[in-house]
């Protein structure tokens, strides 16, 4: 955890740029369009985004080679550490 790959950085920059362009575009439309038209444009966009999030499977990065051996191994502990005795 804590690593940002080049691909994810490109996605983040692209999303930030698209968000800024969308805000500027939307701000230019507000004075010239009727509110019902703006709602009519935003409604389908939000519906398509919601459907895409539901339908698209979750993408996970492949496991790192150094972590491959530790994935299916239970942590080793003794009974003493798992169930400490009470002091009498």
C-alpha positions in Angstrom: 0.0 0.0 0.0 1.1 3.5 -0.5 2.4 3.1 -4.0 1.0 5.0 -7.0 1.7 3.5 -10.3 2.2 5.6 -13.4 -1.1 4.4 -14.9 -3.0 5.4 -11.7 -1.3 8.8 -11.7 -2.4 9.3 -15.3 -5.9 8.3 -14.5 -6.0 10.7 -11.5 -4.6 13.6 -13.6 -7.1 12.9 -16.4 -10.0 12.8 -13.9 -8.9 16.1 -12.3 -8.6 17.7 -15.7 -12.0 16.4 -16.9 -13.6 17.6 -13.6 -12.2 21.1 -14.1 -13.3 21.2 -17.7 -16.8 19.9 -16.7 -17.1 22.6 -14.0 -16.1 25.3 -16.4 -18.4 24.0 -19.1 -21.3 23.7 -16.7 -20.7 27.2 -15.3 -20.9 28.7 -18.8 -24.3 26.9 -19.4 -26.0 28.0 -16.2 -26.9 31.6 -17.3 -28.0 30.6 -20.8 -30.0 27.4 -20.2 -33.3 26.8 -18.4 -32.8 24.7 -15.2 -35.0 21.9 -16.6 -32.6 21.5 -19.5 -29.6 21.3 -17.2 -31.4 18.6 -15.1 -32.3 16.8 -18.4 -28.6 16.7 -19.3 -27.3 15.7 -15.9 -29.9 13.0 -15.2 -28.8 10.6 -18.0 -25.1 11.3 -17.3 -25.6 10.3 -13.7 -27.6 7.2 -14.7 -25.0 6.0 -17.1 -22.3 6.5 -14.5 -24.3 4.6 -11.9 -24.9 1.7 -14.3 -21.3 1.6 -15.3 -20.2 1.4 -11.7 -22.6 -1.5 -11.0 -21.8 -3.4 -14.2 -18.0 -3.0 -14.4 -16.2 -5.6 -12.4 -13.7 -4.5 -9.7 -10.2 -4.3 -11.1 -7.4 -5.3 -8.7 -3.7 -5.0 -9.5 -1.8 -8.3 -9.8 -0.1 -9.4 -6.5 3.5 -8.5 -6.1 5.9 -11.4 -6.3 7.3 -10.9 -2.8 3.7 -11.1 -1.4 2.7 -14.2 -3.3 4.0 -16.7 -0.7 2.4 -15.0 2.3 -1.2 -14.8 1.0 -2.5 -18.3 2.0 -0.4 -18.8 5.1 -2.1 -18.5 8.5 -0.2 -16.4 11.1 1.8 -18.6 13.5 1.0 -18.1 17.1 1.2 -20.2 20.2 -1.5 -20.9 22.7 0.1 -18.6 25.2 -0.2 -15.6 22.9 -3.6 -16.5 21.6 -5.1 -17.2 25.0 -3.1 -15.6 27.8 -3.6 -16.9 31.3 -5.2 -14.6 33.9 -3.1 -13.5 36.8 -4.2 -15.0 40.1 
